[in-house]
Amino acid sequence: MPTARTPTFQSASGMALGLLPACAIAAGAMGLRHTSGTAILSPMLVAVLVGAGVRALMGPYSLPPTGLAFASRPVLRAGIVLLGLQVTLTEIAELGLGAFGVAALTLAASYLAIIWAGRLLGLPVPLTQLIAAGTAVCGASAVVAANAVARGSESDVGYAVASVTVFGTISMLALPLMAGLLGMDPVAYGIWAGASIHEVAQVTAASFQLGPEAGQVGTITKLARVMLLAPLVLTMALIARGIATSGAALGGVRFPWFVLGFVLLAAVNGVVTMPENVYSAAAEGATFLMATGLAAMGLSTDLRDLRKRGLVPVILGALGGCFVVFFALGAVTILL
C-alpha cells in the first residue's frame, strides 16, 4: 500500500499539486468570461496572467513541476487537437478562393514580416516566432502550438500570449470603427476582420457588429486561418530540421504530432455531421484545456524574467498587430 514516503505517492501528489491549481485557475477564467459575456476577457489570457500573479505571490516557493509540466504540454496540446472540430474544408471552400487567398497571403506576409522585425530589434528567435505565429494565425492557440517547435521558455509563452491578446483586443475594438469610416460593405469587412484579428472570439465579437452577414463571413474567414495553423507549424518544424547541423541538433527538433490530430479532426468534421452540442462541448473543452496549460505556464513563470525583457517585445507585438490589419485591408481592396 503506497504511503507518504513511497515514490508512487510522491509522484501522484506532485502531479495533483501542480495540475489542480492550474485547472482551478482555468475554470475561474472561463467562469469570468461567461459571467461578463465579453470577448475581451479571453480565458487563456486571464489564466496565464492569474497564474503568473499567483507565482509572484509565492515568492521563493513554487509548485511541484510534475503536474505543471503535464498541464503545459499533453493537456494543452489536447486542447489544440480539439480545435479541429471548429473547422471544415467545406466551409472554407464556400468562402471562395479570393477570401481564402486574402487569409493565406496575410498569414504568410505577417509571419515573415514579424520574424524580420524581431531580428532587427534583436529579440530571441523563440520569442519572435511565438509572437509571429500568434499574430499571424489565431492568438494564444497559435502561440501554444508553435512553441512545440520554437521551444521557448514559459516566460516566452506568457509574454507572447499577453502581447497577441492585448493587440488582438485593440483590433477588435478598432476595426468596426474603421469599417464605418471607410464605408466597407459587410462581406469585405467580414473578410478583413477574419483575416486580421487574432482570436476567434475577438473576430466573432468584431464582425457581428456590422450585422449577421459580416459576422458569418468573418467567422468562416477566421476558421480558414485557423486551418492554416497546422501547415505553419509543420513548416516551422521542417525548417528547424533543415537548418540543424548535427545529429544531436536534428534529434532535438521533435515532430509536432498533435498537429496531425488537429488535421484529422478537421477532416472527420467535414464528412461526419455531429449534434450541435458536441461542437459546443468541444469548443468549451478546447478552451478549458488550453487555459489549463497556460495557467500552468503562468505558475511556472518568474515575472522578474519578463521585466528584464523591457518594452522591445511589446513594440514587436504592436508592429505586428498594425501590419496584419493594414496588409489585410490592402489585400481585401486589391483581390476582392
Order of alpha helices (4+ residues) and beta strands (2+ residues): alpha-alpha-alpha-alpha-alpha-alpha-alpha-alpha-alpha-alpha-alpha-alpha-alpha-alpha-alpha-alpha-alpha-alpha
